[in-house]
Every structure is written in C-alpha cells, then in structure tokens.
Amino acid sequence: LSSRDVLWRRIARGCLNSGFTQLGTDLAAGIPVKERVKVSQNWRHGRCRRETVLKWKCKQVASSSSSFLMPWMELDGEYLYLSQAENIQAYHLCAEGTGLQRHPQAIFSGHQEDVCRFVLVNSHIVSGGGDGSIVLHKIHGSYSVKFSAHEQEVNCVDFQGGLIVSGSRDRTAKVWSLSVGRVGQCLHTVQTEDRVWSIAISPLLSSFVTGTACCGHTSPLRIWDLESGQLLTCLGTDFHRGAGVLDVFYETPSLLLSCGYDTYIRYWDIRTSTRKCVQEWEEPHDSALYCIRSDKNHMIASGSSYYGVVRLWDKRQTRCLQSFHLSSPTSSPVYCLRFSTTHLYAALASALHVLDFTAS
C-alpha cells in the first residue's frame, strides 16, 4: 500500500459504513477506499436518491392473521433475495446501482404458507415458513430438502457450520443437523416458554441467542449452548412484559445488537456484562423496532413499525443521525432492511424501497 492508501484507510475506519469493521477487516475490497470515504459523507448527512423498485399487492386472505405480506430479504453480491408469500425470489441488481431487474432470475419454492424468514449462507438458502416446515435450497442447482420442524409457524432461522437453528410460535427453539445421512435430524429441542421471534448463531459456532416475546418468561434474550442445548446465560434484567425481541445481530462473537417492541436498540458486550447492555438508543417516536443491521463498526440502521421509518445511528452519538419516511400516506412497518456501502434496501408491506447514497 502507498502512504496515500494507508492514510485513506485510516480515515475510512473512522467513517460510517465505509466497509471496514471495528477490527479493520475490509468487507468491500473491490471499491476504492477514497470513493467509499466520499460516499460515507452522504450516509452521515442523509444525502440519497430514493426509489421504489418493486411493488406488490397486499394479500387479502380472510383466514390469515394479517392481510399483509411480511417480506424478508438478503443481499448477496449482485443479487437481492426477497420473500413474497410462499416463495423466495432472486433479483439481479443492475450495474452502476440503478435499481434491480424487475423480473426475478430464480424462484425458490417449497412452503405451503408464507415464508416467515430466511437466511443465505455459503450459497444455501434456509427458510422457515408458516406451515411449520424448514426448506433448504442450494442457489446454484436444483437440490432442495424440506422437513417438518415445528407444530406452528417457524418465525426465524439461522444456519452456520452445518447446523440450522429455528424458533417458533410453539415456544420452542430447535437445533438441526445438516451432516450427510442426518439431514433434518433434530439434535436439541429447547423449551423457551415463549414465542420465539428471532434467533442467531454466534460467529464462533459454540452458542446461539433467542429473542422471545417476553410474555411467558421474564428474559427475552437468552444464549444457549449449541452442542448441549443447555441455557448458558440471560442478557439483561428488568424487561417489562411484552418487551419482545424482534431482531438480533452478531457483530463479533462477543458483541450483539438487539431490538424489538420496547423501542430500544441495545448493544451487548458479553465479555463485560450479561446483566446490562453497554449502550442503548431509544426510537424517538416510541415505535417498535422490527429490524436492525450494522456495518460492524460505527453505523446502525433500524426499521420502525410505523410509516416505513428507517433510521441511521452513529454509535458514538446518543441520538438518531438520520431518518427516512418511506411509507406515506399509509403506514407500514419496515419488515427488513439490508445495506451495502452504497445502497440501503427496505422491504415494507407492499413495496421494496432503495436509498442510493452514491448520488452527490
């Protein structure tokens, strides 16, 4: 690296969403660092071009508990994967960041009811559905496996290191094998005493965290041993009833973000304390927070339950940095959001919105 490159890298590590993690890992190596620093200023100041790139009709199913689709999505290089009803569709992102191709390049199916959530890891899609099943797809090829997992809908899943974890409305979390000859075999069933809304495997592959409804059990955040299924620890104390955790995100094996119905984003450092989070930020309009992501450094993005509000936060500040109202005049939660160093994608009840931060 030239001395100029070293200088730009040092500047970038202090910027929002420049592609560098806290530990200095470069997650966006293909984009010049100087360019990322420039775009980072647009994130900080909220300068972006907004576009609605996909629209769909809300469901009108009398038997459904909701007349809205609750989409989920994942970003993977040149593709955006979006769940719509019982399918997951892969859309090709256009070059130069001009939105996405309107027709899906691939459709992954297998559920009888809506996909609740899915993850994309190492070219595999693992999804949980309202039909109580889990479906595994390889994205390059026709291989897929489906197995019955829970008695009620599978609200959340994660997949790492040959294991799937799932959480359900049936008040259990389960660990599943994907090893040869044991695909779909349940290794552990954890009784959570509460509906499970969110789940994530630690990057060390030794434990997993569940976010629950906080109705039947007083701690909505619990960490479990992946090998034995035993409870390791509860995070936090004094949660009020109904303070359910809707999304969790590991930045490192010891740093974890959570959000949910009690309107707070919480930042946990498991090395220092499990009783108290190290930082917290309150949603200024007292809205529940449906989803959360970070750049694994200074920036957090959150999606609120009303009027499609996406907020950007700088961890070094106590107040929200930028807000974007994407749903008006009708209100919709932000069900899921994902971002790269240049774009943020937000899935609402009937549309996919993109914020393009390359616009100067």
Buried (B, 14 or more C-beta within 10 A) or exposed (E): EEEEEEEBBEBBBEBBBBBBBBEEEBEBEEBEBBBBBBBBEBBBEEBBBEBEBBEBEEBEEEEEEEEBBBBBBBBBEEBBBBBBBBBBBBBBBEEEBEBBEEEBEBEBBBBEBBBBBBBBBEEBBBBBBBBBBBBBBBBEEEEBBBBEBBEBBBBBBBBBEBBBBBBBBBBBBBBBBBEEEEBBEBBBEBEBBBBBBBBBBBBEBBBBBBBBBBBEBBBBBBBBBBEEBEBBBBBBEEBEEEBBBBBBBBBBBBBBBBBBBBBBBBBBBBEEEBEBBBBBBBBEBEBBBBBBBBBBBBBBBBBBBBBBBBBBBBBEEEEBBBBBEBBEEEEBBBBBBBBBBBBBBBBBBBBBBBBBBBEE
